[in-house]
Amino acid sequence: MDTGARHRLIEATAKIMRDEGYAAATSRRVAAEAGVKQALVYYYFPTMDDLFVEVLRAGAEVSLERMREALTDEDPLQTLWRMNSDQRLTGLNAEFMALANHRKAIRTELKSYAERVRDIETAAVTVALRARGVDLEKYPPTAVSMLIAQTARSLCNESAVGVTLGHDELRRFMEHQLSLLDSAPQEG
């Protein structure tokens, strides 16, 4: 048995989901994209949900590690904004959100991943705000991290369907707010 086939099936599924949406990721399409026989899909993954969960897990682990590294840089607030503003990273997530509306296994896995992301983002924001001497009661780190991430993701989701009215103004507003946090008095 080809040991790389399982990995190719996961990669092929992610590519199809990104390019054409989760509905296009059928066992036949995935097998063709991966260059294997359709039966091999079910050899490695008893159901398509099992395959989707593995795609989510594979991407989640890579994303979480990248996020941990990026959010320890000099400016985690700006990094959080940039990461969540990346259309390529939010596109596949949108497909999983849509899929989760119909599949409990995906919903459960996505919830677990989202909670881990929220923990990492909140921890990074907490450290950044403390370092800037920001009052954490007035600016709760969870709320700040959610505001940054959700605003950026919302802009990506709207852009994906061609809605851009107000985007430039909101980006400037968010960048201004982040700069205000940057210029907060430093502890020390």
Secondary structure as UniProt FT lines:
FT   TURN            3..4
FT   HELIX           5..20
FT   HELIX           22..24
FT   HELIX           27..34
FT   HELIX           38..44
FT   HELIX           48..70
FT   TURN            71..72
FT   HELIX           76..84
FT   HELIX           87..100
FT   TURN            101..102
FT   HELIX           104..131
FT   TURN            132..133
FT   TURN            136..138
FT   HELIX           141..160
FT   TURN            161..162
FT   TURN            165..166
FT   HELIX           167..182
//
